[in-house]
Amino acid sequence: MSDHSNSKLPNRRQLLQLGAAASAAGSAPFLFNIASAQTAPIKIGFLVPLTGAYSTEAQDQVRAAELAIKDFNDAGGFNGRKAELLVRDDKLNPGEAATRTLELIEKDKVDFMAGSLSAATQLSMNAVTRERKMIFNSISQSDAINEAKDWSPYTFHEALNPHMTAGAVARYAFPKYGKRVVYLTADYAYGHEMVRGFERAGQSLGATTLADIRHPIGASDFSAFLPRIQALNPDILVMCNFGRDLLNATKQATDFGLKEKTRIITPVLLFTARQAGGAEVFDGVVGGTSYYWGIEDKVPAAKAFNDKYRKAYNGAVPTDYGALGYAGIRSILQGVLDAKTTDSNKVSDAMGRMKYNWYKGDQYYRKCDHQSVQSVIIVESKSKGMKDKNDVFNVVSTDAANEATLRSCTELGHKA
């Protein structure tokens, strides 16, 4: 071949250049995907019952969760990646909760899940996330979610559980008000588990169950139960219900005159129910709570949280379940920062090592079941001497954070 014919063929340098160009062109989508992943928002699915009997509490969960997202984003996010909250309505229905969770994971491509306000819906959510090895941080009371049969390394429980809550209230109330007890119980997991918690704590206190009277969620008329309760003449009536059910039952018991001889207590004394019902309806009622804004005078973290909430929401104060919405999201995002990734395995490891104080005092997740070890605050409803509309409770006792108040890991089916 002549030099002229050879000159029409690419030389070695040209071949290398062409190869490099082709390689670069072929890898462009790959490089784009990397860049996209590095800037894509961190998505957290958030399922709560925006409609139904617990809608008031759920809406405050959303407000506080959004505040946790804002805190994270204002601080720069994770390597420039901001967080995004995808809120959906579970309609207080376990089937709906499972469907919406699956949709958030498969269609919306969320990185993590949080939320719930029902013992039943959180188990549905957890079943879906557990199968897909995705972190779920529950912000509703449940004993079952900690048990080995429902738990996974991706399951975290930010809320109190009924064993902790009922136990704390029982230890305060039974020695003080009497041992003959009637339960008015919402007929689902929350109510059943609360009764079990009270009865278990009551065994060593000499308490006697006179009756466990059950009603459906969303009941509006409790009048059929009240004569029976009065005839039993209990020292204590325990309202093991929630939201509007708690409000309606307490109002009707007050109107019926049960308070004349019987003390009313409840495992969870809701800020929202007390505000809606008023001072007279809840006069003298004692219960437990995970948070009350009024502890800000003694707890700096509460003051800081309250101030942020007031600023964001026109001077309002956060509720008990609202605070759980904040903590549930804040804990996941701190896990991302600590793990330096959004991989659920690594974030789970990081969250399991966390010691945190987002709003109420020191907390941490117990190793065997990822239950948040925390205080239970015992409050009594105020009927006079209130400084403003939010000054509704007196804090009468605090059960300090202590693993001894939890069921043991062995009892739950875990290896300690």
C-alpha positions as CSV (number, residue, x, y, z in Angstrom):
1,M,0.0,0.0,0.0
2,S,1.1,3.5,-0.7
3,D,1.4,6.2,1.9
4,H,-1.5,7.9,0.2
5,S,-3.9,4.9,0.9
6,N,-2.6,4.6,4.5
7,S,-3.3,8.3,5.2
8,K,-7.1,7.6,4.8
9,L,-7.1,5.3,7.8
10,P,-7.1,6.6,11.4
11,N,-3.8,6.3,13.2
12,R,-3.4,4.9,16.8
13,R,-3.8,8.3,18.4
14,Q,-7.0,8.9,16.4
15,L,-8.4,5.5,17.3
16,L,-7.8,6.2,21.0
17,Q,-9.5,9.6,20.7
18,L,-12.4,8.0,18.9
19,G,-12.6,5.3,21.6
20,A,-12.6,7.9,24.3
21,A,-15.3,9.9,22.6
22,A,-17.4,6.9,22.1
23,S,-16.9,5.8,25.7
24,A,-17.8,9.3,27.0
25,A,-20.9,9.4,24.8
26,G,-22.0,5.9,26.0
27,S,-21.5,6.8,29.7
28,A,-23.3,10.1,29.5
29,P,-26.6,8.6,30.9
30,F,-24.7,6.9,33.7
31,L,-22.9,10.1,34.6
32,F,-26.3,11.9,34.4
33,N,-27.8,9.4,36.8
34,I,-25.0,9.8,39.3
35,A,-25.5,13.6,39.2
36,S,-29.2,13.3,39.5
37,A,-28.9,11.0,42.5
38,Q,-26.6,13.4,44.2
39,T,-29.1,16.3,43.9
40,A,-32.4,14.4,44.2
41,P,-34.5,15.1,47.3
42,I,-34.6,12.7,50.2
43,K,-38.2,11.6,50.1
44,I,-40.0,10.5,53.3
45,G,-43.5,9.1,53.0
46,F,-45.8,10.2,55.8
47,L,-49.1,8.4,56.4
48,V,-51.6,9.7,59.0
49,P,-55.4,9.7,59.2
50,L,-56.2,13.1,57.8
51,T,-59.8,12.2,57.8
52,G,-61.8,10.4,60.5
53,A,-61.9,10.3,64.3
54,Y,-58.2,11.3,64.7
55,S,-57.9,13.9,62.1
56,T,-57.2,16.8,64.5
57,E,-54.2,15.0,66.0
58,A,-53.0,13.9,62.5
59,Q,-53.0,17.4,61.1
60,D,-50.6,18.5,63.9
61,Q,-48.4,15.5,63.2
62,V,-48.0,16.9,59.7
63,R,-47.3,20.4,60.8
64,A,-44.6,19.3,63.2
65,A,-43.1,16.8,60.6
66,E,-42.9,19.7,58.1
67,L,-41.0,21.7,60.7
68,A,-38.4,18.9,61.0
69,I,-38.0,18.9,57.2
70,K,-37.5,22.7,57.3
71,D,-34.9,22.4,60.0
72,F,-32.9,19.9,58.0
73,N,-33.2,21.8,54.7
74,D,-32.3,25.2,56.4
75,A,-29.2,23.5,57.8
76,G,-28.1,22.6,54.3
77,G,-29.5,19.1,54.0
78,F,-27.2,16.2,53.2
79,N,-24.4,17.1,50.8
80,G,-26.8,19.6,49.3
81,R,-29.7,17.2,49.0
82,K,-32.9,18.6,50.6
83,A,-35.6,16.5,52.2
84,E,-39.2,16.3,51.1
85,L,-42.3,15.0,53.0
86,L,-44.9,13.1,51.0
87,V,-48.1,13.2,53.0
88,R,-50.9,10.7,52.4
89,D,-54.2,9.9,54.2
90,D,-54.5,6.3,55.6
91,K,-58.2,7.0,56.5
92,L,-57.6,5.1,59.8
93,N,-57.8,1.9,57.7
94,P,-55.1,-0.9,57.7
95,G,-55.8,-1.9,54.1
96,E,-55.6,1.7,52.9
97,A,-52.4,2.2,54.9
98,A,-50.8,-0.8,53.2
99,T,-51.9,0.4,49.7
100,R,-50.7,3.9,50.2
101,T,-47.3,2.7,51.6
102,L,-46.8,0.4,48.6
103,E,-47.7,3.3,46.3
104,L,-45.3,5.7,48.0
105,I,-42.5,3.1,47.7
106,E,-43.1,1.9,44.1
107,K,-44.5,5.0,42.4
108,D,-43.1,7.9,44.4
109,K,-39.8,6.2,45.2
110,V,-39.6,7.4,48.8
111,D,-36.4,6.6,50.7
112,F,-38.0,6.1,54.1
113,M,-41.5,5.9,55.7
114,A,-42.8,7.4,58.9
115,G,-46.2,8.2,60.5
116,S,-49.3,6.5,61.7
117,L,-51.8,7.3,64.5
118,S,-53.3,3.8,64.9
119,A,-52.0,0.6,66.4
120,A,-53.5,-1.2,63.4
121,T,-52.4,1.0,60.5
122,Q,-48.8,1.1,61.7
123,L,-48.6,-2.7,61.6
124,S,-49.8,-2.6,58.0
125,M,-47.2,0.0,57.1
126,N,-44.5,-2.0,58.9
127,A,-45.4,-5.2,57.0
128,V,-44.8,-3.5,53.7
129,T,-41.6,-1.7,54.6
130,R,-40.2,-4.7,56.4
131,E,-40.6,-6.8,53.2
132,R,-38.9,-4.1,51.1
133,K,-36.1,-3.5,53.7
134,M,-37.0,0.2,54.2
135,I,-36.9,2.1,57.4
136,F,-40.2,2.9,59.0
137,N,-40.4,5.1,62.1
138,S,-43.8,4.8,63.8
139,I,-45.2,7.7,65.8
140,S,-48.2,6.0,67.3
141,Q,-48.6,3.8,70.3
142,S,-48.3,0.0,69.8
143,D,-47.0,-2.9,71.8
144,A,-47.1,-5.4,68.9
145,I,-44.8,-3.4,66.7
146,N,-41.9,-4.1,69.1
147,E,-42.6,-7.9,69.2
148,A,-40.2,-10.1,67.2
149,K,-43.1,-11.5,65.0
150,D,-43.8,-8.0,63.6
151,W,-40.4,-6.3,64.0
152,S,-37.4,-6.0,61.6
153,P,-34.1,-4.2,61.7
154,Y,-35.8,-1.5,59.7
155,T,-38.6,-0.9,62.3
156,F,-38.2,2.0,64.7
157,H,-40.8,3.1,67.3
158,E,-40.5,6.8,68.2
159,A,-43.7,6.9,70.2
160,L,-44.4,5.6,73.7
161,N,-46.0,2.1,73.8
162,P,-49.1,1.1,75.8
163,H,-47.1,-0.9,78.3
164,M,-45.0,2.2,79.1
165,T,-47.8,4.7,79.1
166,A,-50.5,2.7,81.0
167,G,-47.9,1.4,83.5
168,A,-46.8,5.0,84.3
169,V,-50.3,6.2,84.8
170,A,-51.3,3.1,86.9
171,R,-48.3,3.5,89.2
172,Y,-49.4,7.1,89.8
173,A,-53.1,6.8,90.0
174,F,-54.0,3.4,91.6
175,P,-52.3,4.1,95.0
176,K,-53.7,7.6,95.0
177,Y,-57.4,7.1,93.9
178,G,-58.3,3.5,94.7
179,K,-58.1,-0.1,93.5
180,R,-61.6,-0.9,92.1
181,V,-61.3,-0.2,88.3
182,V,-63.6,-0.2,85.3
183,Y,-62.3,0.2,81.8
184,L,-64.2,1.9,79.0
185,T,-62.2,0.6,76.0
186,A,-62.0,1.4,72.3
187,D,-62.4,-2.1,70.7
188,Y,-59.2,-2.3,68.8
189,A,-55.5,-2.9,69.4
190,Y,-54.8,0.5,71.1
191,G,-57.6,0.0,73.7
192,H,-56.8,-3.7,74.3
193,E,-53.1,-3.1,74.8
194,M,-53.8,-0.2,77.2
195,V,-56.0,-2.3,79.4
196,R,-53.4,-5.0,79.4
197,G,-50.8,-2.4,80.5
198,F,-53.0,-1.2,83.4
199,E,-53.8,-4.6,84.6
200,R,-50.3,-5.8,84.5
201,A,-49.1,-2.8,86.5
202,G,-52.1,-3.1,88.8
203,Q,-51.2,-6.7,89.8
204,S,-48.5,-5.6,92.2
205,L,-50.6,-2.6,93.4
206,G,-53.7,-4.7,94.4
207,A,-56.0,-3.3,91.7
208,T,-59.1,-5.2,90.7
209,T,-60.9,-5.1,87.4
210,L,-64.6,-4.8,87.8
211,A,-65.4,-4.7,84.1
212,D,-63.8,-4.0,80.7
213,I,-66.6,-2.4,78.6
214,R,-65.8,-2.1,74.9
215,H,-67.1,0.3,72.3
216,P,-66.4,0.8,68.5
217,I,-64.1,3.5,67.2
218,G,-66.0,6.7,66.4
219,A,-68.8,6.1,68.9
220,S,-70.9,9.2,69.5
221,D,-73.3,7.9,72.2
222,F,-71.9,6.3,75.4
223,S,-75.2,6.6,77.4
224,A,-75.9,2.9,77.3
225,F,-72.6,2.2,79.2
226,L,-72.9,4.8,81.9
227,P,-75.6,3.3,84.2
228,R,-73.7,0.0,84.2
229,I,-70.5,1.8,85.2
230,Q,-72.3,3.7,87.9
231,A,-73.9,0.5,89.3
232,L,-70.4,-1.1,89.6
233,N,-69.3,1.9,91.8
234,P,-65.6,1.9,90.8
235,D,-63.0,4.0,92.4
236,I,-61.5,4.7,89.0
237,L,-62.9,4.8,85.5
238,V,-60.1,4.4,82.9
239,M,-60.9,5.8,79.4
240,C,-58.9,3.6,77.1
241,N,-59.8,5.5,74.0
242,F,-58.5,8.3,71.9
243,G,-59.3,11.6,70.1
244,R,-63.0,12.3,69.6
245,D,-63.9,9.1,71.4
246,L,-62.1,10.3,74.5
247,L,-63.7,13.7,74.3
248,N,-67.2,12.3,73.8
249,A,-66.9,9.7,76.5
250,T,-65.5,12.1,79.1
251,K,-68.1,14.7,78.4
252,Q,-71.0,12.3,78.7
253,A,-69.5,10.7,81.9
254,T,-69.2,14.2,83.4
255,D,-72.8,15.1,82.4
256,F,-74.0,11.9,83.9
257,G,-72.4,12.7,87.2
258,L,-69.9,9.8,87.4
259,K,-67.2,12.1,88.7
260,E,-69.1,12.5,92.0
261,K,-67.8,9.1,93.3
262,T,-65.4,8.0,90.6
263,R,-62.1,9.4,89.4
264,I,-61.6,9.4,85.6
265,I,-58.1,8.7,84.3
266,T,-56.8,7.9,80.8
267,P,-53.6,6.5,79.5
268,V,-53.1,9.3,77.0
269,L,-54.6,12.7,78.0
270,L,-54.6,14.6,74.7
271,F,-54.0,18.3,74.5
272,T,-56.3,18.5,71.6
273,A,-59.2,16.7,73.4
274,R,-58.8,18.9,76.4
275,Q,-58.9,22.1,74.3
276,A,-61.9,20.9,72.5
277,G,-63.8,19.7,75.6
278,G,-62.9,22.6,77.9
279,A,-62.1,22.9,81.6
280,E,-65.3,21.6,83.1
281,V,-65.5,18.4,81.0
282,F,-61.9,17.4,81.9
283,D,-61.8,18.8,85.4
284,G,-59.7,16.5,87.5
285,V,-58.9,14.0,84.8
286,V,-55.4,12.6,85.0
287,G,-53.5,10.9,82.2
288,G,-50.1,10.3,80.6
289,T,-48.5,12.1,77.6
290,S,-45.3,11.9,75.7
291,Y,-45.1,15.7,75.6
292,Y,-46.7,18.8,77.1
293,W,-45.5,22.2,75.9
294,G,-45.6,23.6,79.4
295,I,-42.4,21.7,80.4
296,E,-40.5,24.5,78.6
297,D,-39.8,26.2,81.9
298,K,-37.6,23.3,83.0
299,V,-36.5,21.6,79.8
300,P,-34.4,23.8,77.4
301,A,-35.0,21.5,74.4
302,A,-38.8,21.9,74.9
303,K,-38.4,25.7,74.9
304,A,-36.4,25.6,71.7
305,F,-38.9,23.3,70.0
306,N,-41.9,25.4,71.1
307,D,-40.3,28.6,69.9
308,K,-39.7,27.2,66.4
309,Y,-43.2,25.9,66.3
310,R,-44.7,29.2,67.5
311,K,-42.7,31.1,64.8
312,A,-43.8,28.7,62.0
313,Y,-47.5,28.5,63.0
314,N,-48.6,31.9,64.2
315,G,-47.9,31.5,67.9
316,A,-49.5,28.1,68.3
317,V,-47.9,25.5,70.6
318,P,-47.2,21.9,69.5
319,T,-49.3,19.0,70.7
320,D,-48.2,15.7,72.1
321,Y,-48.7,13.7,68.9
322,G,-47.4,16.7,66.9
323,A,-44.1,16.5,68.8
324,L,-43.9,12.8,67.8
325,G,-44.2,13.8,64.2
326,Y,-41.3,16.1,64.6
327,A,-39.1,13.6,66.3
328,G,-40.0,10.7,63.9
329,I,-38.8,12.7,60.9
330,R,-35.9,14.4,62.7
331,S,-34.5,11.0,63.9
332,I,-34.5,9.6,60.4
333,L,-32.8,12.6,58.9
334,Q,-30.1,12.6,61.7
335,G,-29.5,9.0,60.8
336,V,-28.9,10.0,57.2
337,L,-26.4,12.6,58.3
338,D,-24.6,10.2,60.7
339,A,-24.5,7.3,58.2
340,K,-23.6,9.7,55.3
341,T,-26.0,7.8,53.0
342,T,-29.7,7.1,52.5
343,D,-29.1,3.3,52.5
344,S,-31.6,1.9,55.0
345,N,-29.2,-0.7,56.3
346,K,-26.6,1.9,57.2
347,V,-29.1,4.5,58.4
348,S,-30.6,1.8,60.7
349,D,-27.2,1.1,62.2
350,A,-26.7,4.9,62.7
351,M,-30.1,5.4,64.3
352,G,-29.5,2.4,66.6
353,R,-26.5,4.2,68.0
354,M,-28.1,7.6,68.4
355,K,-28.6,9.4,71.6
356,Y,-30.8,12.4,71.0
357,N,-32.8,15.2,72.6
358,W,-35.1,16.8,70.1
359,Y,-37.8,18.3,72.3
360,K,-38.3,16.6,75.7
361,G,-35.0,15.3,77.2
362,D,-32.6,12.5,76.5
363,Q,-33.8,9.6,74.3
364,Y,-32.3,6.6,72.6
365,Y,-33.5,3.5,70.7
366,R,-33.2,0.2,72.7
367,K,-30.9,-2.2,70.8
368,C,-33.1,-5.2,70.6
369,D,-36.3,-3.7,69.3
370,H,-35.6,0.0,68.4
371,Q,-38.1,1.3,71.0
372,S,-37.4,4.8,71.9
373,V,-36.6,4.9,75.6
374,Q,-38.0,8.1,77.0
375,S,-40.0,9.7,79.8
376,V,-43.7,9.5,80.4
377,I,-45.3,12.8,81.7
378,I,-48.3,12.5,84.0
379,V,-50.6,15.5,83.7
380,E,-53.8,16.6,85.4
381,S,-56.3,18.8,83.6
382,K,-56.7,22.3,85.0
383,S,-60.0,24.0,85.6
384,K,-58.9,27.3,87.1
385,G,-55.8,29.5,87.3
386,M,-55.1,29.1,83.6
387,K,-52.8,31.8,82.1
388,D,-54.1,31.4,78.6
389,K,-56.0,28.9,76.3
390,N,-52.9,26.6,76.1
391,D,-52.3,26.4,79.8
392,V,-54.5,23.4,80.3
393,F,-52.4,20.9,82.3
394,N,-50.4,20.6,85.5
395,V,-47.5,18.2,85.4
396,V,-48.0,16.1,88.5
397,S,-45.3,13.5,88.0
398,T,-42.7,12.3,85.4
399,D,-41.7,8.7,84.9
400,A,-38.0,9.0,83.8
401,A,-36.6,7.3,80.8
402,N,-35.7,3.8,82.0
403,E,-35.5,0.5,80.1
404,A,-36.8,-1.2,83.3
405,T,-40.3,0.2,82.4
406,L,-40.3,-1.7,79.1
407,R,-41.2,-5.3,78.6
408,S,-38.0,-7.3,78.4
409,C,-36.4,-8.2,75.0
410,T,-36.8,-11.8,75.9
411,E,-40.5,-11.5,76.5
412,L,-40.8,-9.8,73.1
413,G,-39.1,-12.7,71.4
414,H,-35.8,-10.9,70.8
415,K,-32.3,-11.8,71.9
416,A,-31.3,-9.2,74.4
